[in-house]
Amino acid sequence: MAEKKIPLNREQLEALTERFPTPFHIYDEKAIRENAQRLKAAFAWNPGFKEYFAVKAAPNPYLMKILKAEGFGADCSSLPELMLAESIGLSGEEIILSANDMPANELVKATELGAIINLDDISHIEYLEQCAGLPEAISIRYNPGPLKSGNTIIGHPEEAKYGFTREQLFEGYRILRDKGVKRFGLHTMVASNELDGSYFVETAHILFDLVAELSTELGVKVEFINIGGGIGIPYKPEEQAVDLTFVGEGIRELYEEKIEKAGLAPLDLNMECGRMITGPYGWLVSRVLHEKNTYKQFVGLDACMTNLMRPALYGAYHHITVSGKEDASCDFVCDVTGSLCENNDKFAIDRAIPKVDIGDLVVIHDAGAHGHAMGFNYNAKLRSAELLLREDGEVVQIRRAETVEDYFATLDFKGLQSFES
Ligand SMILES: *Cc1c(COP(=O)(O)O)cnc(C)c1O
């Protein structure tokens, strides 16, 4: 079983809390870089390989800048995310807008940036043409429907709101071709947090077959395929990370057979993973405020589901350790809660952890993706800070905690004074 560790011991964390009060998220730069390099190595056989980091997983420009230095682009799903990508110097086809139900301002901004637009619906061809004009290069998101099983987060593909059906896909490329679009991409994403590597090989297989069909039936030469994100991470200590070399080699074999032999090479392989890029290398650090014993044993933290909502949202497992008590036996069964007025504000239910004391620092693991990013302000909770452990051991703040002033910033108190109630 893999032991889950934060690269800071109790003394170091305590010292950090003097500068940055809990709760906070902290990310490990060295581990993020090494992981990025492992991903690139697994696909180095494909000269056009590119990972577009799914910004929504951890929309922080410092993290994005690290990933840019490792050669990653950005996969954006909103106007501010496109602006974040722009702010770190990404441009043109280093950016992909891969969202759904997209408003005109996103499509306009993506067009201005020269980003790749990944269309989610056939009706969006006309919508895009009207609001921003059709670009020279475009991508289409395919939904294989009953041809592929999904998983719990995305659901069955035919129930999912994403992508074109198979017929619409052929029709869509035909329309785009006839309208003068010159370069084409093909995208699909049907899984989220998937730990079975063969799933991604299978996804590439489906897309390779489509690339061949599009070539014969429409004379459309697909230049890049994007197999989406969705590579899972082992949230539970007994789970295994996806073997990237297995996925890379599996896709390479299919590429040789389906693409090279058919004269369809070169075909660039793209990905837009978020979770597996930063997830395991970020932690939520929080302090025990209270212990409560009623019909159950509760441990109350100074963090709550506004800092990390995955457990409350999907019943997701996040491993919990107590700093300085890594070797203590886990014989204290409790619910680890936050302070929100929602009974599902629990980081863990009936979890066996070491006996905690008030004031202990609790570490919630695998919070580096869809963690701070999913933060919200319900109960007027303020969003916490984000810190980065640099490669030289220094810790820097990459986003400050919100203040009460931030919370009030969208309210007009001058108007309130003259407001007759
Ligand atoms: C969420 C999302 C991703 C990233 O998914 P991960 O599970 O974080 O890898 C990639 N592409 C699209 C279109 C998404 O919606």
The ligand as a Tripos MOL2 file, in Angstrom:
@<TRIPOS>MOLECULE
LIG
   15    15     1     0     0
SMALL
NO_CHARGES

@<TRIPOS>ATOM
      1 C1        -12.7230   18.4030  -16.8220 C.3       1 LIG1
      2 C2        -12.2230   18.2770  -18.2050 C.ar      1 LIG1
      3 C3        -10.9060   17.8910  -18.4410 C.ar      1 LIG1
      4 C4         -9.9620   17.4880  -17.3400 C.3       1 LIG1
      5 O1        -10.4010   16.3680  -16.6520 O.3       1 LIG1
      6 P1         -9.4830   15.6960  -15.5350 P.3       1 LIG1
      7 O2        -10.3710   14.6550  -14.9610 O.co2     1 LIG1
      8 O3         -9.1390   16.7750  -14.5720 O.co2     1 LIG1
      9 O4         -8.2920   15.1500  -16.2240 O.co2     1 LIG1
     10 C5        -10.4750   17.8530  -19.7360 C.ar      1 LIG1
     11 N1        -11.2780   18.1930  -20.7640 N.ar      1 LIG1
     12 C6        -12.5500   18.5770  -20.5830 C.ar      1 LIG1
     13 C7        -13.3770   18.9280  -21.7600 C.3       1 LIG1
     14 C8        -13.0700   18.6320  -19.2990 C.ar      1 LIG1
     15 O5        -14.3320   19.0000  -19.1150 O.3       1 LIG1
@<TRIPOS>BOND
     1     1     2 1
     2     2     3 ar
     3     2    14 ar
     4     3     4 1
     5     3    10 ar
     6     4     5 1
     7     5     6 1
     8     6     7 2
     9     6     8 1
    10     6     9 1
    11    10    11 ar
    12    11    12 ar
    13    12    13 1
    14    12    14 ar
    15    14    15 1
@<TRIPOS>SUBSTRUCTURE
     1 LIG1         1 GROUP 0 **** ****
